[in-house]
Amino acid sequence: MEAFTIENLIRTYKYIAIFSTVAFILKFIIFSMTVGDGSEVSSDFDSVSDTDTSFHFFSIQSVLAFLMGFGWVGLAALSQWHTEISHAVIISVIVGFVFMFSSAYLMLKVRCLNQVVTPEYDKCVGKIGKAYTTIHPNTDGQIEIEINGRLSVISAMNNSDIEIKAFEPVKVVKFENEKLYIEKE
């Protein structure tokens, strides 16, 4: 059996760093493809803990990030910085955890970008918008109004006997049967 040497530890750090970096890049490519196509298929385990499943801390991606930071910093600490073995291990574990937290946080933020926001039309009642097109009495038309913090152009029914010209201010008076009803402001 081969004795424990600093060269063996350097070789171990190198193997961990190279393997985890290649696996991390491949995993990131797979994750990017599943987030980008809008599919519901997850490219990772949900979680190991019973916490909120929207935060995937112990995922393959974050564990690979830990190993990548651990491997590269451990290799650098021993071969370039010439630190003691105990210091190299402590530094590499700390940096590994920083990589792990950073990766989990970034993946959480990327997943947030992929969420589909359902417009809450019932909260539009009483809001002021503007007619996007000319809307004849008791007919459908389009209005521009803020929904869920976003300016949207949506269909609405003129609830009055007065024609509403394009770009005139309108008020949403009710939401009924999945339709907004407006009147001239």
Backbone hydrogen bonds, N-H to C=O, Kabsch-Sander energy under -0.5 kcal/mol:
donor,donor_aa,acceptor,acceptor_aa,energy
5,T,3,A,-0.5
9,L,5,T,-1.8
10,I,6,I,-2.5
11,R,7,E,-2.4
12,T,8,N,-2.3
13,Y,9,L,-2.6
14,K,10,I,-2.4
15,Y,11,R,-2.4
16,I,12,T,-2.5
17,A,13,Y,-2.7
18,I,14,K,-2.7
19,F,15,Y,-2.5
20,S,16,I,-2.4
21,T,17,A,-2.0
22,V,18,I,-2.3
23,A,19,F,-2.6
24,F,20,S,-2.7
25,I,21,T,-2.4
26,L,22,V,-2.3
27,K,23,A,-2.8
28,F,24,F,-2.6
29,I,25,I,-2.2
30,I,26,L,-2.2
31,F,27,K,-2.6
32,S,28,F,-2.7
33,M,29,I,-2.0
34,T,30,I,-1.9
35,V,31,F,-2.3
36,G,32,S,-2.1
37,D,33,M,-1.2
38,G,35,V,-0.8
39,S,34,T,-0.6
55,F,52,D,-1.5
56,H,54,S,-0.7
57,F,55,F,-1.2
59,S,57,F,-1.6
63,V,59,S,-2.3
64,L,60,I,-2.6
65,A,61,Q,-1.9
66,F,62,S,-2.2
67,L,63,V,-2.5
68,M,64,L,-2.4
69,G,65,A,-2.5
70,F,66,F,-3.0
71,G,67,L,-2.8
72,W,68,M,-2.4
73,V,69,G,-2.1
74,G,70,F,-2.0
75,L,71,G,-2.4
76,A,72,W,-2.3
77,A,73,V,-2.9
78,L,74,G,-1.9
79,S,75,L,-2.7
80,Q,76,A,-1.9
81,W,76,A,-2.5
83,T,77,A,-2.6
88,A,84,E,-2.5
89,V,85,I,-2.4
90,I,86,S,-2.2
91,I,87,H,-2.8
92,S,88,A,-2.5
93,V,89,V,-2.2
94,I,90,I,-2.2
95,V,91,I,-2.7
96,G,92,S,-2.2
97,F,93,V,-2.2
98,V,94,I,-2.0
99,F,95,V,-2.6
100,M,96,G,-2.4
101,F,97,F,-2.9
102,S,98,V,-2.5
103,S,99,F,-2.7
104,A,100,M,-2.4
105,Y,101,F,-2.4
106,L,102,S,-2.6
107,M,103,S,-2.5
108,L,104,A,-1.9
109,K,105,Y,-2.1
110,V,106,L,-2.3
111,R,107,M,-2.3
112,C,108,L,-1.8
113,L,109,K,-1.2
114,N,110,V,-0.8
114,N,111,R,-0.7
115,Q,112,C,-1.0
117,V,115,Q,-0.6
118,T,116,V,-0.6
121,Y,119,P,-1.0
123,K,120,E,-1.2
124,C,121,Y,-2.0
125,V,122,D,-0.8
126,G,172,V,-2.9
127,K,124,C,-2.7
129,G,170,V,-2.6
130,K,144,E,-2.1
131,A,168,E,-2.8
132,Y,142,Q,-2.8
133,T,142,Q,-1.4
135,I,164,I,-3.3
136,H,134,T,-0.6
138,N,160,S,-1.1
139,T,136,H,-1.4
141,G,156,A,-2.5
143,I,154,I,-2.8
144,E,130,K,-3.2
145,I,143,I,-0.5
145,I,152,S,-2.7
147,I,145,I,-0.6
147,I,150,R,-3.2
150,R,147,I,-1.8
152,S,145,I,-3.1
152,S,150,R,-0.5
154,I,143,I,-2.3
154,I,152,S,-0.6
156,A,141,G,-2.6
157,M,180,L,-3.1
158,N,139,T,-2.7
159,N,157,M,-0.6
159,N,182,I,-3.2
164,I,135,I,-2.8
165,K,163,E,-0.6
167,F,131,A,-3.2
168,E,165,K,-1.8
170,V,129,G,-2.1
171,K,183,E,-2.8
172,V,127,K,-2.3
173,V,171,K,-0.6
173,V,181,Y,-2.8
174,K,181,Y,-1.4
176,E,179,K,-2.4
179,K,176,E,-1.1
180,L,155,S,-0.5
181,Y,174,K,-2.7
182,I,157,M,-3.0
183,E,171,K,-2.0
185,E,169,P,-2.3
